[in-house]
Amino acid sequence: MIDARIQKEFAGGKERASFKLDVQFRAARGVTVLFGASGAGKSLTLDAIAGFAKPGDGRIMLNDRILFDATANVNLPPRQRGCGYVFQNHALFPHMTLRDNIYFAAAHLPHVERRRRVSEALERFQLNDVAGRKPGELSGGQKQRGSIARALSAEPGALLLDEPSRGLDAPLRRELYEVLREVRAEYDAPILLVTHDLAECLELADQVLIYRDGRIVQAGEGKAILDAPTSVDVAHLLGIFNLLSVEILSLDPSRNRSRVQWNGTPIEGPYISAHFLGDRVTLCVRPADLKAIPRPPKLGPNQVGVNLRRVVNTAEGVRLDFEGVSVEMPQSEYAAKADNGNWAVEFPPHAMRAL
């Protein structure tokens, strides 16, 4: 278990903005993903836990061991913290072979056990064929697996991974994810993983911490956050929602509905609590939950006429970007409508959420 309360501040200056990291969280066994934009404080959090950055205030504990306590003046050096760290650049010793890199990390073990542990790591991570190579002779995927093998050979109390899939192509990413799933299943230790890739976050996370400007703005299971982002900032960071600025026309708590106006057209939406008629609020809705149709002579309920700006092919199908809103649909569905000149978007009330 990691129990962390971290505060660290950087003063502003010429051509340098001020920044303050102020986070508090617990991470149990499994994968906790630190998700957010670059510069939000995710890697700084790992550095503070590992001992490479000293917080200005706070307390960091790992399995009931105090690693840092500003009040008690405790600040263990990295080598005493028991954290395995996988850096973005792998940080393998360039003058050593891969086997020697892993052997070096297992220095705390007796000689015979050390050799056995290294052989097991090379076998587990499918690195036997390249064990005698130096890092400069390895592929990106081999370096990444070697870096994880080295970190685990030290029997860490926690594994910290800073954007482990950075620079890997799609097949190597899938291979890395499989390795990390095996690590999660086999090792009884918390894993902190930094990423700003939503697909990676959802693939691996048991718990997600959403970072923004040095703060954790939402925490929970990945699906729960996707289903219910708590703010416009979180929805924007996730990058998978349309954000619609609307005006409230009516409120009907008995039907759990409201009537709002978007793009000059009234539509029915979810009930919006703690607001009044005439207020402007933001609704979020996923592009896949909307329906794009050829514009009928007369618009039906919750249908809004829109102008098509572009069509984008995606891995899942097609995304239609209209003015102010996007809709996703399967390629086969779009093919049947591709010749259409005038469009409307249908908004299901149950798919929209007020922020």
C-alpha positions in Angstrom: 0.0 0.0 0.0 1.2 3.5 -0.9 -0.2 6.3 1.2 1.0 9.6 -0.1 0.4 13.3 0.7 2.7 15.3 -1.5 3.2 19.1 -1.8 5.9 20.6 -3.9 6.1 24.1 -5.3 8.2 25.7 -8.0 8.4 29.5 -8.0 7.8 31.4 -11.2 10.3 33.5 -12.9 11.4 34.9 -16.2 10.0 32.6 -18.9 9.0 30.1 -16.2 5.5 29.7 -14.8 5.0 28.8 -11.2 3.7 25.3 -10.4 2.4 23.6 -7.3 1.9 19.9 -6.8 -0.6 19.1 -4.1 -2.0 15.6 -4.1 -3.2 13.0 -1.7 -4.0 9.3 -2.5 -3.7 5.7 -1.6 -2.7 2.9 -4.0 -3.2 -0.7 -3.1 -2.2 -3.9 -4.9 -3.0 -3.6 -8.6 -2.4 -0.8 -11.2 -3.2 2.8 -10.3 -2.9 5.0 -13.4 -2.0 8.6 -13.1 -3.7 10.1 -16.1 -3.6 13.7 -17.4 -2.0 16.1 -19.8 1.8 16.7 -19.9 3.0 19.0 -17.1 0.2 18.1 -14.7 2.5 16.6 -12.1 2.3 12.9 -12.8 6.0 12.1 -13.2 6.9 14.5 -10.4 4.6 12.4 -8.1 6.6 9.2 -9.1 9.9 11.1 -8.5 8.7 12.2 -5.0 7.8 8.6 -4.1 11.0 7.2 -5.4 13.1 9.8 -3.7 14.4 11.7 -6.7 12.4 14.8 -5.8 12.0 16.1 -2.2 8.6 17.5 -1.4 8.2 20.7 0.4 5.6 19.2 2.7 3.7 15.9 3.2 4.2 12.3 4.1 4.9 9.2 2.0 4.4 5.7 3.3 5.0 2.3 1.6 3.7 -0.8 3.4 3.8 1.0 6.8 7.4 2.3 6.2 7.8 6.0 6.3 9.8 7.1 3.2 9.3 10.8 3.7 7.8 12.9 6.4 8.4 16.7 6.3 7.3 17.2 10.0 9.6 14.4 11.3 12.4 15.3 9.0 12.5 11.8 7.4 13.7 11.5 3.8 15.1 8.1 2.9 17.4 8.0 -0.1 16.2 6.2 -3.2 18.2 3.1 -2.6 16.5 2.5 0.7 12.9 3.1 -0.4 12.3 -0.3 -2.1 10.7 1.2 -5.2 11.3 -0.2 -8.7 11.3 2.6 -11.3 10.9 2.1 -15.0 11.9 5.4 -16.7 10.7 6.8 -20.0 14.2 6.3 -21.5 14.6 2.9 -19.8 17.8 4.0 -18.0 19.6 0.7 -18.6 23.4 0.9 -18.0 24.8 1.3 -21.5 28.2 -0.4 -20.7 26.5 -3.5 -19.4 24.8 -6.4 -21.1 21.1 -6.9 -20.4 21.9 -9.9 -18.2 24.4 -7.8 -16.2 21.9 -5.0 -15.9 19.4 -7.4 -14.2 22.2 -9.0 -12.2 23.2 -5.7 -10.8 19.6 -5.0 -9.6 19.5 -8.3 -7.7 22.7 -7.4 -5.7 20.8 -7.9 -2.3 20.6 -11.7 -3.0 23.1 -14.4 -2.3 25.2 -15.4 -5.4 23.4 -18.6 -6.3 19.9 -17.2 -5.7 21.0 -14.1 -7.6 21.9 -16.1 -10.7 18.7 -18.1 -10.5 16.6 -15.0 -10.2 18.2 -13.4 -13.2 17.7 -16.5 -15.3 14.0 -16.6 -14.3 13.6 -12.9 -15.2 15.1 -13.4 -18.7 12.9 -16.4 -19.3 9.7 -14.7 -18.0 10.2 -11.6 -20.2 11.4 -13.6 -23.2 14.9 -12.0 -23.2 17.2 -15.1 -23.3 18.1 -14.6 -26.9 19.3 -11.0 -26.3 20.7 -11.4 -22.7 24.3 -10.8 -24.0 23.5 -7.6 -25.9 24.1 -4.1 -24.6 21.2 -1.7 -24.5 22.3 0.0 -27.7 21.8 -3.3 -29.6 18.2 -3.8 -28.3 14.9 -2.9 -29.8 12.5 -0.5 -28.0 10.3 -3.4 -26.8 13.3 -5.4 -25.6 14.7 -2.4 -23.7 11.3 -1.9 -22.1 10.9 -5.5 -21.0 14.5 -5.5 -19.8 13.9 -2.4 -17.7 10.8 -3.9 -16.1 12.7 -7.2 -15.5 15.6 -5.2 -13.8 13.1 -3.2 -11.6 11.4 -6.4 -10.4 14.7 -8.2 -9.7 15.2 -5.9 -6.8 12.0 -7.3 -5.2 10.5 -3.8 -4.8 7.6 -2.9 -2.5 6.2 -0.8 -5.4 6.7 -0.6 -9.1 6.6 2.9 -10.7 6.3 3.2 -14.5 6.6 6.5 -16.3 4.9 6.3 -19.7 6.2 2.7 -20.3 4.7 2.5 -23.9 6.2 5.7 -25.1 7.8 5.3 -28.5 6.4 1.7 -29.0 4.4 0.8 -32.1 1.0 -0.9 -31.8 2.2 -4.5 -31.7 4.8 -3.7 -29.1 2.3 -1.9 -27.0 0.0 -4.9 -27.0 3.0 -7.0 -26.0 3.9 -4.6 -23.2 0.3 -4.6 -21.9 0.3 -8.4 -21.7 3.6 -8.2 -19.7 2.1 -5.7 -17.3 -1.0 -7.8 -16.8 1.2 -10.7 -15.9 3.2 -8.6 -13.5 -0.1 -7.3 -11.9 -1.2 -10.9 -11.4 2.1 -12.3 -10.1 3.4 -9.6 -7.8 1.8 -8.5 -4.6 2.7 -4.9 -4.8 1.1 -1.6 -5.9 1.9 -0.4 -9.4 1.8 3.3 -10.3 1.7 3.9 -14.1 1.9 7.4 -15.6 0.2 8.0 -19.0 -1.7 10.5 -21.0 -3.1 7.8 -23.3 -6.7 7.1 -22.5 -6.7 3.6 -24.2 -3.7 2.6 -22.2 -5.3 3.9 -19.0 -8.5 1.9 -19.6 -6.7 -1.2 -20.6 -4.6 -1.5 -17.5 -6.0 0.5 -14.6 -7.7 -0.8 -11.5 -7.8 2.7 -10.2 -7.5 6.0 -12.1 -6.3 9.4 -10.7 -7.1 12.3 -13.0 -4.4 15.0 -12.8 -4.9 18.6 -13.8 -2.5 21.5 -12.9 -0.9 19.6 -10.0 -4.2 18.4 -8.5 -6.2 15.2 -8.5 -9.5 16.3 -9.9 -11.2 12.9 -9.9 -10.4 9.4 -8.8 -12.1 6.0 -9.2 -12.5 3.1 -11.6 -11.9 3.9 -15.2 -15.4 3.0 -16.4 -17.0 5.0 -13.5 -15.1 8.1 -14.6 -16.1 7.6 -18.2 -19.7 7.2 -17.3 -19.7 10.2 -14.9 -17.0 12.8 -15.3 -17.4 15.3 -12.5 -16.5 18.5 -14.3 -15.9 20.1 -17.7 -12.1 19.9 -17.0 -12.3 16.1 -16.6 -14.5 15.6 -19.6 -12.1 17.8 -21.7 -9.0 15.8 -20.5 -10.7 12.5 -21.4 -11.2 13.9 -24.9 -14.1 11.6 -25.8 -17.0 13.9 -25.2 -18.9 16.6 -27.0 -19.2 19.5 -24.7 -22.3 21.5 -25.4 -23.0 24.9 -23.9 -26.8 25.1 -23.5 -29.4 27.5 -21.9 -32.1 26.0 -19.6 -35.6 26.6 -20.9 -37.6 24.4 -18.4 -37.0 22.0 -15.5 -39.2 18.9 -14.7 -38.0 17.0 -11.7 -41.0 14.7 -11.8 -39.9 13.3 -15.2 -36.2 13.7 -14.4 -36.0 15.9 -17.6 -35.1 19.4 -18.6 -35.6 21.4 -21.8 -32.5 23.2 -23.1 -31.6 25.2 -26.1 -28.5 24.4 -28.2 -27.6 25.9 -31.5 -30.9 27.8 -31.6 -33.0 24.6 -31.2 -34.8 23.3 -28.1 -34.0 19.8 -27.1 -35.0 17.6 -24.2 -32.1 16.7 -21.8 -31.5 15.3 -18.3 -32.8 17.0 -15.2 -30.3 19.6 -14.1 -30.2 20.1 -10.4 -29.1 23.3 -8.5 -29.8 25.5 -11.5 -32.6 28.0 -12.6 -34.3 28.8 -15.8 -32.1 30.9 -18.0 -28.8 29.5 -16.6 -26.2 28.3 -19.0 -24.6 24.9 -18.3 -22.5 22.4 -20.1 -23.8 19.0 -21.3 -21.4 16.2 -22.2 -22.2 13.4 -24.6 -20.1 10.8 -26.4 -20.0 11.0 -30.2 -20.9 7.3 -30.4 -24.1 8.0 -28.4 -25.4 10.5 -31.0 -27.2 9.6 -34.2 -26.5 11.4 -37.5 -29.3 11.1 -40.1 -30.3 12.7 -43.4 -32.2 15.8 -42.5 -35.9 15.2 -42.8 -38.3 17.8 -44.2 -39.5 18.5 -40.6 -37.1 17.9 -37.7 -38.4 15.5 -35.1 -38.0 15.6 -31.3 -34.4 16.2 -30.2 -33.2 16.5 -33.8 -31.0 19.5 -34.7 -30.0 20.5 -38.2 -26.2 20.7 -38.6 -23.6 21.5 -41.3 -21.0 18.9 -42.0 -17.4 20.1 -41.9 -15.3 17.0 -42.4 -15.4 13.2 -42.4 -12.6 11.4 -40.5 -11.8 7.6 -40.8 -11.0 6.1 -37.4 -10.0 2.6 -36.2 -13.6 2.1 -35.0 -15.4 3.5 -38.1 -16.1 7.1 -39.1 -16.3 10.3 -37.2 -18.5 13.1 -38.7 -17.4 16.5 -37.5 -20.3 19.0 -37.7 -20.3 22.6 -36.5 -20.1 22.3 -32.7 -20.6 18.5 -32.4 -19.1 15.2 -33.6 -20.8 11.9 -34.2 -19.2 8.4 -34.6 -20.8 5.6 -36.5 -19.7 2.3 -38.2 -18.2 2.5 -41.7 -21.1 0.4 -43.1 -23.7 2.8 -41.7 -21.9 5.8 -43.1 -21.5 4.2 -46.5 -25.3 4.0 -46.8 -25.6 7.8 -46.1 -22.4 9.1 -47.7 -24.2 10.8 -50.6 -26.4 12.8 -48.2 -26.0 16.6 -48.5 -28.1 17.8 -45.5 -27.7 16.4 -42.0 -29.4 16.4 -38.6 -28.1 15.1 -35.3 -30.4 13.3 -32.9 -29.7 13.7 -29.2 -30.9 10.9 -26.9 -31.8 12.5 -23.5 -30.5 9.6 -21.5 -27.0 9.9 -23.1 -26.4 13.5 -22.0 -24.9 14.5 -18.7 -24.9 17.9 -17.1 -21.6 19.1 -15.7 
